[in-house]
């Protein structure tokens, strides 16, 4: 498909974080973009404000029947009447990942994959390229706080893309530079086993264009099987890696450190974000900038102004009395990094974590891991499982996590009861975490804590 010649596109499920970025890309290229999404959100409102027509009912009488290309997300059920109509009437119907493939084939592309950290690294990388004057088209899985957007454009044919492993979507991408952060078991409803997850990530690295570069976290399992013409390893502090951090100093929930690479050094880098894992994320992004020959002074100046990604170790409230952090963490390893970092940064504060499990299958598969991670908190509040695309599984609920949490008080509450809890409980360090709709509680909680 020649994306340069497209005139009309229809998106089925246009409000998704990845779909909306693609819709914006084409809309800014004067393509007629229309779409459907069942749920009105801040993202869909933004798309409408940018001139994109969106319908909220599954009604084929309202769709664009002149569209040349139909793009859909795997999150759309096969029973969707709009999607079925386009398929039955022989329109060219493709997944979001197919369109991203065409972009990687025709642009100089940087893709970021891995079970953790990919949203932050891709956002940070795209931000640094933009601020340093290199320019890029950014397709992100989160909202950049600096720009309040998950997409921005450039006349340069450079793309930074968050590579999603769900539904094996990332295996369609053909990057010039690829990042691989982790290969932990996840999405077992798709892959079945941890071994199949690893095989998919190895296949992702085999798609790197000839002469391209893989930036891989040091010490990955099966690292010897990773494919690329050039491989650069990175680590938080392990000097056996090709790129790592040294002289880390923490102050007021932020960090200053040096980045040491093979043949290069950037000293006194300031990162105004919490979480040691974000230093590691920054190392990957900085490594990309050095491959692209961006001046270290520009990298330092830009990174010092980076405000992060919505719901990635996001400081919602931060003062001497109360710290409130909101995070998208929905895997045991992500939860562990979140809680460990928060407790290290604010060691004198009592840490309460409110967690909403995401998916019945993930809760079933990782109940032990979730319990181990949450046990690091001083108190845990569990919400009911957010089902997303799944139907309930008998015997799987938040209680199976609660029963495994050790040496830490745990309560299961509804969302309304969590708000009531925040009103009366003494709050010092409070964290909300999860990939479901717990984010809808962030503003109400922020208002309550502001009054405290």
C-alpha positions as CSV (number, residue, x, y, z in Angstrom):
1,X,0.0,0.0,0.0
2,X,1.4,3.4,-1.0
3,X,0.5,5.6,2.0
4,X,1.5,8.7,0.0
5,X,-1.4,8.3,-2.4
6,X,-4.2,7.6,0.1
7,X,-7.1,10.1,0.1
8,X,-9.7,8.6,2.4
9,X,-9.3,6.3,5.5
10,X,-11.7,4.9,8.0
11,X,-10.6,3.8,11.4
12,X,-12.7,1.2,13.3
13,X,-11.8,1.8,17.0
14,X,-10.2,5.2,16.3
15,X,-10.1,6.1,20.0
16,X,-7.4,3.7,21.0
17,X,-4.0,5.1,22.0
18,X,-2.3,3.6,19.0
19,X,-5.1,4.1,16.5
20,X,-5.5,7.7,17.4
21,X,-1.8,8.4,16.7
22,X,-2.2,6.9,13.2
23,X,-5.4,8.8,12.6
24,X,-3.6,12.1,13.4
25,X,-0.7,11.1,11.1
26,X,-3.0,10.8,8.1
27,X,-5.2,13.8,9.1
28,X,-2.2,16.1,9.1
29,X,-1.3,14.8,5.7
30,X,-4.6,16.2,4.3
31,X,-6.2,12.7,4.0
32,X,-9.9,12.6,4.8
33,X,-10.0,10.6,8.1
34,X,-13.2,9.3,9.7
35,X,-13.8,6.7,12.3
36,X,-15.9,4.8,14.8
37,X,-15.4,4.3,18.5
38,X,-18.0,3.1,21.1
39,X,-16.6,5.2,23.9
40,X,-16.1,9.0,24.0
41,X,-12.9,9.9,25.7
42,X,-10.5,12.9,25.9
43,X,-8.7,11.4,23.0
44,X,-11.8,11.1,20.8
45,X,-12.8,14.7,21.7
46,X,-9.3,15.9,20.7
47,X,-9.6,14.1,17.4
48,X,-13.0,15.7,16.7
49,X,-11.5,19.1,17.6
50,X,-8.8,18.4,15.0
51,X,-11.4,17.9,12.3
52,X,-11.9,14.1,12.3
53,X,-15.5,12.9,12.1
54,X,-16.3,10.1,14.6
55,X,-19.5,8.2,15.2
56,X,-20.2,6.3,18.5
57,X,-22.8,3.8,17.3
58,X,-22.2,0.5,15.4
59,X,-24.3,1.7,12.4
60,X,-23.3,1.0,8.8
61,X,-25.6,3.8,7.6
62,X,-23.3,6.4,9.2
63,X,-19.9,5.1,7.9
64,X,-17.7,6.4,5.0
65,X,-18.5,4.1,2.1
66,X,-16.0,6.0,-0.1
67,X,-13.0,5.1,2.1
68,X,-10.0,3.6,0.2
69,X,-8.5,1.9,3.3
70,X,-10.1,0.5,6.5
71,X,-7.9,0.2,9.5
72,X,-9.0,-1.7,12.7
73,X,-7.6,-2.6,16.0
74,X,-7.5,-6.2,17.4
75,X,-9.5,-4.8,20.4
76,X,-12.6,-4.6,18.1
77,X,-14.8,-7.7,18.5
78,X,-15.4,-9.8,15.4
79,X,-19.1,-9.2,15.8
80,X,-18.8,-5.4,15.1
81,X,-21.2,-4.6,12.3
82,X,-19.1,-1.9,10.8
83,X,-16.0,-4.1,10.5
84,X,-18.1,-7.0,9.1
85,X,-19.7,-4.8,6.5
86,X,-16.4,-3.5,5.2
87,X,-15.0,-7.0,5.1
88,X,-18.1,-8.5,3.3
89,X,-18.0,-5.7,0.7
90,X,-14.4,-6.3,-0.2
91,X,-12.9,-3.1,1.1
92,X,-9.1,-3.2,1.7
93,X,-9.2,-4.0,5.5
94,X,-6.0,-4.0,7.5
95,X,-4.9,-4.0,11.1
96,X,-3.2,-1.1,12.7
97,X,0.1,-3.0,12.7
98,X,0.0,-3.3,8.9
99,X,-0.1,0.4,8.5
100,X,2.8,0.8,10.9
101,X,4.7,-1.8,8.8
102,X,4.2,0.4,5.7
103,X,5.6,3.4,7.6
104,X,8.6,1.5,8.9
105,X,9.3,0.4,5.3
106,X,9.3,3.9,3.9
107,X,10.7,5.9,6.8
108,X,13.9,5.7,8.8
109,X,12.3,4.0,11.8
110,X,13.1,3.6,15.4
111,X,11.0,1.0,17.2
112,X,10.9,0.3,20.9
113,X,9.7,-3.1,22.1
114,X,9.7,-5.0,25.4
115,X,7.3,-6.0,28.2
116,X,8.3,-2.9,30.2
117,X,9.5,0.6,29.6
118,X,8.6,0.9,25.9
119,X,6.2,3.8,26.3
120,X,8.6,5.9,28.3
121,X,11.6,5.1,26.0
122,X,9.7,5.8,22.8
123,X,8.3,9.0,24.2
124,X,11.6,10.1,25.6
125,X,13.4,9.3,22.3
126,X,10.8,11.2,20.1
127,X,10.9,14.1,22.5
128,X,14.8,14.3,22.3
129,X,14.8,14.1,18.5
130,X,12.2,16.9,18.3
131,X,13.8,19.2,20.9
132,X,17.3,18.7,19.4
133,X,16.0,19.7,15.9
134,X,16.3,16.2,14.3
135,X,12.5,15.9,14.0
136,X,10.4,12.8,13.8
137,X,6.9,11.4,13.5
138,X,6.0,9.9,16.9
139,X,3.6,7.1,17.3
140,X,3.3,6.5,21.1
141,X,1.4,4.3,23.5
142,X,1.0,7.1,26.0
143,X,0.5,10.8,26.4
144,X,3.6,13.0,26.5
145,X,3.2,15.4,29.4
146,X,5.4,18.0,27.5
147,X,3.1,18.1,24.5
148,X,-0.1,16.6,25.9
149,X,-0.2,14.3,22.9
150,X,0.6,10.7,21.7
151,X,1.6,11.9,18.2
152,X,3.6,14.6,16.6
153,X,4.8,15.1,13.1
154,X,7.8,16.2,11.2
155,X,8.7,16.8,7.5
156,X,11.6,14.5,8.1
157,X,10.9,10.9,7.1
158,X,11.9,9.6,10.5
159,X,9.4,7.6,12.7
160,X,9.6,6.6,16.4
161,X,7.2,3.8,17.0
162,X,6.2,2.0,20.2
163,X,6.2,-1.7,19.1
164,X,3.3,-3.6,20.8
165,X,3.8,-7.3,21.4
166,X,0.1,-7.9,21.9
167,X,-1.4,-10.0,19.0
168,X,2.2,-10.2,17.7
169,X,1.7,-6.8,16.1
170,X,5.4,-5.8,16.4
171,X,6.5,-8.7,14.1
172,X,5.3,-6.6,11.1
173,X,7.7,-3.8,11.8
174,X,11.0,-3.3,9.9
175,X,13.1,-0.8,11.9
176,X,16.5,0.8,11.3
177,X,17.1,1.0,15.0
178,X,15.3,-1.3,17.4
179,X,15.2,-1.3,21.2
180,X,14.4,-4.4,23.3
181,X,13.9,-3.8,27.0
182,X,12.6,-7.1,28.4
183,X,11.2,-10.4,27.4
184,X,9.2,-11.3,30.5
185,X,6.2,-13.6,30.1
186,X,3.0,-11.6,29.4
187,X,0.0,-11.9,27.1
188,X,-0.1,-15.6,27.7
189,X,-3.6,-15.6,26.3
190,X,-1.9,-14.9,23.0
191,X,1.4,-16.8,23.3
192,X,0.6,-19.7,25.6
193,X,4.0,-20.0,27.2
194,X,6.9,-17.9,28.3
195,X,9.1,-19.6,25.6
196,X,6.8,-18.5,22.9
197,X,7.0,-14.9,24.2
198,X,10.8,-15.0,23.9
199,X,10.7,-16.5,20.4
200,X,8.5,-13.6,19.3
201,X,10.9,-11.0,20.7
202,X,13.8,-12.8,19.0
203,X,11.9,-12.8,15.7
204,X,11.3,-9.0,16.2
205,X,15.1,-8.4,16.3
206,X,15.4,-10.5,13.0
207,X,13.3,-7.9,11.3
208,X,15.8,-5.1,11.7
209,X,16.9,-3.7,8.4
210,X,20.3,-4.8,7.0
211,X,23.0,-2.6,8.6
212,X,20.6,-1.5,11.4
213,X,21.2,-1.6,15.1
214,X,19.6,-3.4,18.1
215,X,19.8,-1.7,21.5
216,X,19.1,-4.5,24.0
217,X,19.1,-4.5,27.7
218,X,22.1,-6.3,29.1
219,X,21.6,-9.7,30.5
220,X,18.4,-10.7,28.6
221,X,17.6,-14.4,28.7
222,X,18.7,-15.9,25.3
223,X,20.6,-12.7,24.4
224,X,22.8,-14.9,22.3
225,X,19.9,-15.6,20.0
226,X,19.1,-11.9,19.2
227,X,19.6,-10.9,15.6
228,X,21.0,-7.6,14.1
229,X,23.9,-6.4,12.1
230,X,25.0,-4.4,15.2
231,X,24.0,-4.9,18.8
232,X,24.5,-2.5,21.6
233,X,23.8,-3.5,25.2
234,X,22.7,-1.1,27.9
235,X,22.3,-1.3,31.6
236,X,21.4,0.8,34.6
237,X,24.8,0.4,36.3
238,X,26.5,-2.8,35.1
239,X,29.8,-1.7,33.5
240,X,29.9,-5.0,31.5
241,X,27.3,-3.4,29.2
242,X,28.2,-1.2,26.3
243,X,26.3,1.8,27.8
244,X,25.5,2.4,31.5
245,X,25.1,5.0,34.1
246,X,27.5,6.0,36.8
247,X,27.7,8.5,39.7
248,X,24.0,8.5,40.2
249,X,22.8,11.2,42.7
250,X,19.2,11.4,43.9
251,X,17.7,14.6,45.1
252,X,14.0,15.7,45.5
253,X,12.6,12.8,43.5
254,X,15.0,13.4,40.5
255,X,18.4,12.2,39.5
256,X,21.7,13.4,38.1
257,X,24.1,10.9,36.6
258,X,26.8,10.2,33.9
259,X,26.2,8.1,30.8
260,X,29.2,6.1,29.7
261,X,29.3,4.5,26.2
262,X,32.0,3.0,24.1
263,X,34.0,5.9,23.0
264,X,31.7,8.6,24.4
265,X,30.7,10.1,27.7
266,X,27.9,12.5,28.7
267,X,28.4,13.9,32.2
268,X,25.9,15.4,34.7
269,X,22.7,14.4,32.9
270,X,19.7,15.6,34.9
271,X,16.5,13.6,34.8
272,X,13.5,15.3,36.5
273,X,11.6,12.0,37.0
274,X,11.4,9.5,39.8
275,X,12.3,5.8,39.6
276,X,15.7,4.2,39.0
277,X,14.1,2.3,36.1
278,X,13.6,5.7,34.4
279,X,17.4,6.2,34.4
280,X,17.7,2.9,32.6
281,X,15.0,4.1,30.1
282,X,16.9,7.3,29.6
283,X,20.1,5.4,28.9
284,X,18.4,3.6,26.0
285,X,17.0,6.8,24.6
286,X,20.3,8.6,24.9
287,X,22.0,5.8,23.1
288,X,19.7,6.3,20.2
289,X,20.6,10.0,20.1
290,X,24.3,9.2,19.9
291,X,23.7,6.8,17.0
292,X,22.0,9.7,15.3
293,X,24.9,12.0,16.1
294,X,22.9,14.5,18.2
295,X,25.1,16.7,20.2
296,X,25.4,15.7,23.9
297,X,24.8,19.3,25.0
298,X,21.4,19.3,23.2
299,X,20.6,15.9,24.8
300,X,21.4,17.2,28.3
301,X,19.5,20.4,27.8
302,X,16.4,18.7,26.4
303,X,16.3,15.8,28.9
304,X,16.4,18.2,31.8
305,X,13.1,19.6,30.7
306,X,11.4,16.2,30.1
307,X,8.2,15.9,32.0
308,X,7.5,12.2,31.4
309,X,4.5,10.3,30.2
310,X,1.0,10.4,31.7
311,X,0.6,7.5,34.1
312,X,4.2,6.5,34.0
313,X,5.6,7.3,37.5
314,X,3.6,10.5,37.2
315,X,3.7,12.8,40.2
316,X,0.1,13.9,40.6
317,X,0.7,15.6,44.0
318,X,4.2,16.2,45.4
319,X,4.9,18.3,48.4
320,X,6.6,17.9,51.8
321,X,3.5,16.3,53.3
322,X,2.0,14.2,50.6
323,X,3.3,12.4,47.5
324,X,0.7,10.9,45.1
325,X,2.1,8.8,42.2
326,X,-0.1,7.3,39.4
327,X,1.3,4.6,37.1
328,X,0.1,2.2,34.4
329,X,1.9,-0.8,35.9
330,X,0.0,-3.9,35.2
331,X,2.7,-6.7,35.3
332,X,4.4,-7.9,38.5
333,X,7.8,-6.7,37.4
334,X,6.4,-3.2,36.6
335,X,4.7,-3.1,40.0
336,X,7.9,-4.2,41.8
337,X,10.0,-1.4,40.0
338,X,7.3,1.1,40.8
339,X,7.0,0.4,44.5
340,X,10.7,-0.2,45.1
341,X,11.5,3.2,43.4
342,X,8.8,5.1,45.3
343,X,9.9,3.7,48.7
344,X,13.5,4.4,48.0
345,X,12.8,8.0,47.0
346,X,10.5,8.6,49.9
347,X,11.8,6.3,52.5
348,X,10.4,8.2,55.4
349,X,6.8,8.0,54.2
350,X,4.3,5.2,54.7
351,X,3.5,3.7,51.3
352,X,-0.1,2.7,50.4
353,X,-0.7,1.1,47.0
354,X,-4.2,0.9,45.3
355,X,-3.9,-1.6,42.5
356,X,-6.5,-2.6,39.9
357,X,-5.7,-5.9,38.2
358,X,-6.0,-5.9,34.4
359,X,-7.5,-9.0,32.7
360,X,-8.7,-12.2,34.3
361,X,-6.1,-14.3,32.5
362,X,-3.2,-12.1,33.6
363,X,-4.4,-12.2,37.2
364,X,-4.7,-16.0,37.1
365,X,-1.3,-16.4,35.4
366,X,0.6,-14.0,37.7
367,X,-1.2,-14.0,41.0
368,X,1.9,-15.1,42.9
369,X,4.0,-12.4,41.2
370,X,1.5,-9.6,41.9
371,X,1.3,-10.7,45.6
372,X,5.1,-10.7,45.9
373,X,5.4,-7.2,44.4
374,X,2.5,-5.7,46.4
375,X,3.9,-7.2,49.6
376,X,6.7,-4.5,49.4
377,X,4.1,-1.8,50.2
378,X,3.0,-0.8,53.8
379,X,-0.7,-1.2,52.9
380,X,-2.5,-2.6,49.8
381,X,-5.9,-1.8,48.4
382,X,-7.1,-4.0,45.6
383,X,-9.9,-3.1,43.2
384,X,-11.9,-5.6,41.2
385,X,-10.3,-7.0,38.1
386,X,-10.7,-4.8,35.0
387,X,-11.9,-7.2,32.3
388,X,-11.0,-5.2,29.1
389,X,-11.6,-7.7,26.3
390,X,-12.2,-10.8,28.4
391,X,-15.1,-12.6,29.9
392,X,-14.9,-13.7,33.6
393,X,-13.0,-16.8,34.5
394,X,-14.5,-18.9,37.2
395,X,-12.6,-18.6,40.5
396,X,-10.4,-15.7,39.3
397,X,-10.9,-12.4,41.2
398,X,-8.8,-10.0,43.2
399,X,-9.1,-12.2,46.3
400,X,-6.7,-14.7,44.8
401,X,-4.0,-12.0,45.0
402,X,-5.1,-10.7,48.4
403,X,-4.7,-14.2,49.9
404,X,-1.1,-14.5,48.8
405,X,0.1,-11.0,50.1
406,X,2.4,-11.4,53.1
407,X,3.1,-9.2,56.1
408,X,1.1,-6.3,54.7
409,X,-2.6,-5.3,55.4
410,X,-4.7,-5.7,52.3
411,X,-8.3,-4.6,51.6
412,X,-10.5,-5.2,48.6
413,X,-12.6,-2.0,47.8
414,X,-14.8,-0.7,45.1
415,X,-13.8,2.5,43.2
416,X,-16.3,4.5,45.2
417,X,-15.0,3.0,48.5
418,X,-11.5,3.9,47.5
419,X,-12.5,7.6,47.2
420,X,-14.1,7.3,50.7
421,X,-10.8,5.8,52.0
422,X,-8.7,8.7,50.6
423,X,-11.0,11.2,52.3
424,X,-10.4,9.8,55.8
425,X,-7.1,8.0,55.8
426,X,-3.8,9.6,56.7
427,X,-1.9,9.8,53.4
428,X,1.9,10.2,53.1
429,X,2.9,8.2,50.0
430,X,0.0,7.0,47.9
431,X,0.1,5.1,44.6
432,X,-2.6,4.2,42.1
433,X,-1.6,1.5,39.6
434,X,-3.2,-0.5,36.8
435,X,-4.0,-0.4,33.1
436,X,-7.8,-0.4,33.5
437,X,-10.1,2.5,34.3
438,X,-8.5,3.3,37.7
439,X,-7.1,6.4,35.9
440,X,-10.6,7.9,36.2
441,X,-10.1,8.2,39.9
442,X,-6.9,10.2,39.6
443,X,-8.5,13.7,39.4
444,X,-11.0,13.0,42.2
445,X,-8.2,11.7,44.4
446,X,-6.0,14.7,43.5
447,X,-8.7,17.1,44.6
448,X,-9.2,15.4,47.9
449,X,-5.4,15.4,48.6
450,X,-5.1,19.0,47.6
451,X,-7.7,19.9,50.3
452,X,-5.8,17.9,52.9
